[in-house]
């Protein structure tokens, strides 16, 4: 996967909406290089100090085009907007929307693979490259939550990811990058994808995974973690959830033994990953492993 950096040019699809406007301004303040937005009804205007285009394809025709697109788009409009960005040549899409129809998500993922585009989400809170830029709606600007450091963080959940980052900062550490992968059953970036990216990301000395019950992403990530030189820590949400009960995210549902808390915990422990009982334990665990 690709980690968005400060030199990447970012397009905001749905920039003129309430959330699109608010978070575009926050991204710009933090350092994200927002170069334009998309709203067919307001093409030709200027919003948040950048031009608004009728489509991503139109935005790509301008000098420099764009590298990444962030989608503040309603569920039923995501497919068309994502395909517009992918066909325009975007190499990175951050799909924030939840409740996107599964068939639409499958179509978008197939198109992204065909065009060599990378997707995070749907149902992601976005990602943060601390001290450089962020995409989505993570509170990158809050210094009590995010501080420049060497801990990479991966999370299905935006709220639990935020809590984990806050605990890391409170313990005197900081983050290199945060990757929100999203909580839907079908997503463009897996836990393993994000783990590989952070393992290779400059300045990252350890990685914290905030996982959930449901699916097998954590077990697959554990296989990769077993071969890493950097320490890996993990918290798995939903340990007390009964089988067949969806918890929080559409992807957090256990059927039989598949995706159960115990299987994830055992896979991580066998790989040498430190498994945390609660997010509040991350400070002590980091100090013990890293000094």
Secondary structure, 3 states (H helix, E strand, C coil): CCCCCCCCEEEEECCCCHHHHHHHHHHHHHCCEEEEEECHHHCCCEECCEEEECCHHHHHCCCCCCCEEEECCCHHHHHHHHHHHHHHCCCEEEECCCCCCHHHHHHHHHHHHHCCCEEEECCCCEEEECCCEEEECCCCCCCCCCCEEEEEEEECCHHHHHHHHHHHHHCCCCEEEEEECCCCCCCCCCHHHHHHHHHHCCCCCEEEEEEECCCCHHHHHHHHHCCCCCEEEEEEECCCCCCCCCCCCCCCCCECCECCHHHHHHHHHHCCCEEECCHHHHHHHHHHHHC
